[in-house]
Amino acid sequence: MINGIRLSGMYRGAYLLVNSGMIHESGYAFTELTGYAKSEIHLKNISDVFQVLLGRSFSMCELESKGFVNAFLFTKSHDAIEVTVSYLPEKDSGQKLYTLRRKLNHILDSEKFILDKLLNENNVGVGLFSSPDFRLLKANQRYLDYLDDRYQGTSFLGKCPEEIIREYKGSSLEHQLNSILENGQMLNWNEIRTISGEGIERFWNCSLTPVLEGGKVLYIISVLSDVTDNVLRRKHMEEQNEELTKMIEMKDEYLMLISHELKTPLSVITSSIQALEIICKNELSEKVKKYINKIRQNAYQQLKLVNNILDNTRVDSGYFRLNKTHVDIVQLTKLIIETIMVFAERKGIKLTFSSTIEQAVLETDIELYERILLNLLSNAVKYTPEGKEVNVKIFQTVLNGIENVCIQVKDTGIGIPNDKKDLIFERFGRVDKLFGRYTGSTGIGLYLVKMLVSLMDGEINLESKEGVGSTFSIFFPLRIIKL
Ligand code: ADP
């Protein structure tokens, strides 16, 4: 017969002798292993003591049915050690003996070097969790501070999530943690926000990495990094961006308003000149005609600039809406050329038009097409010397394997240097910008042309030779349109 008292005298390891659920005796080895003195556990309920030592998830039923259980034990100084708890009932006396044996070569010891190094790392928070119950076995101060800020508890070591987090059961966090055990894959959360007791806001990136052996999760390492500075910097930048966007919107609105205000008197000037020429046709001397011509030229120039600024602002602010209609591009081009014919003739430039196709119906925005062509034509006239020619040609061609209609504006002017061919399509890109000469050019016309052409699904290209001339070609895909 096994006698409890005799047993306790014989057994050298840590043990607890229990009578009617109460601890009656424990050896010196128990105090040595756990840090708890005899007087602290004497006549305490064994289940309560095991809950403190082995955590709430520890199951007495499992121990009593299996006879032994491996578990993590928390010492009085919050040290986690892995132990085997064995159970030995004594039938006759009703006494129960529980022995606690430190597991030899247990995982925490075998990884001690790495764990200690990790835990002593001050820049990151490190926590070590048991599997499968996610008890916090070890953690450095940074990790504990984080938990304190997030969950406002007193002590977290030795506790499972359900003891720390209210409403943990059934939560998405519980599902995520269980998924680590199921698939052995790490979990990451970014920018978790915490507020400390003193009201300090912090942001953390957190990872949970399972450590596996033979496909089984032994324990989980959690690493936290403080990303507060990055998050605050980004937020600050986002705020600044928002402010900047608002300011740009205000500037765009202002520009649009001003441009509209400028456009009205300019239109009045140009139509007044037209009226003057018609009404006083025979009364105007050559000298007056010359001045009227100057006024018209400058008014057109200003009108073009104001229109370009308006369109540019509308494109930038996303206000641009295509107003597409089916239109014969050959006829439309002819009409636009007629409006600029007088302007070219007055400069002594021969403006011609030819088309190899009779009709090309495109789905296009008439106003935008007019804006594109007028920009190219006014440049061609502007940069071509008196007495020379500007030709506009329309023909059908294949581009990238698709039938296209091409509208070509060819001048015999000063040409564009090779190294400036890309620059002139950029916003404010001008050939002689570097020399700081005033040429009456702002460099937004071609930028706008390129934007509008691409808005209309077209392409533009340029061939030019200095001193010989430039050819701007616009291509629009010819789709079969049923009228
Ligand atoms: P802007 O709107 O001020 O007229 P553009 O964007 O239309 O400016 O043109 C940009 C620059 O490209 C001009 O300053 C000029 O140097 C050059 N350029 C444009 N068209 C021609 C051309 N047909 N011949 C020679 N240079 C040209």
Residues whose N, C-alpha, C, O or C-beta is under 5 A from the ligand:
A	BS01	ADP	N379 A380 Y383 G413 G415 I416 I424 G429 R430 V431 D432 G440 S441 T442 G443 I444 G445 L446 Y447 S470
